[in-house]
Amino acid sequence: MILTTTEQIPGKKIQKILGIVKGNTVRTRHIGKDITAVFKNIVGGEIEEYTELLSSAREQAIDRMIKNAYNLGANAIVGVRFSSSYVMQNGKNFFHF
């Protein structure tokens, strides 16, 4: 499956548009990781626990988007956009496409 954020794929021609695909996930934070993050926020630096959570959520959303595209019979997804939004306290809708 080809994924790209561009509207075209060099050397390829879009022959048919099958529809919009998406991949969403909502993740919650873990209290133990939140405590670690508070300390790191005080001293500075990357909060690896949140980076890992974000990465995991992104991968799950991409996997869901690809599955959605396969179900439509697609062999590529063009114009992929990443977005993150706050849903509720202690919950994040990290990525949707």
Salt bridges, closest charged atoms under 4 A:
GLU7 OE2 - ARG81 NH2 2.87
ASP34 OD1 - ARG29 NE 3.82
GLU48 OE1 - LYS40 NZ 2.21
GLU49 OE1 - LYS40 NZ 3.58
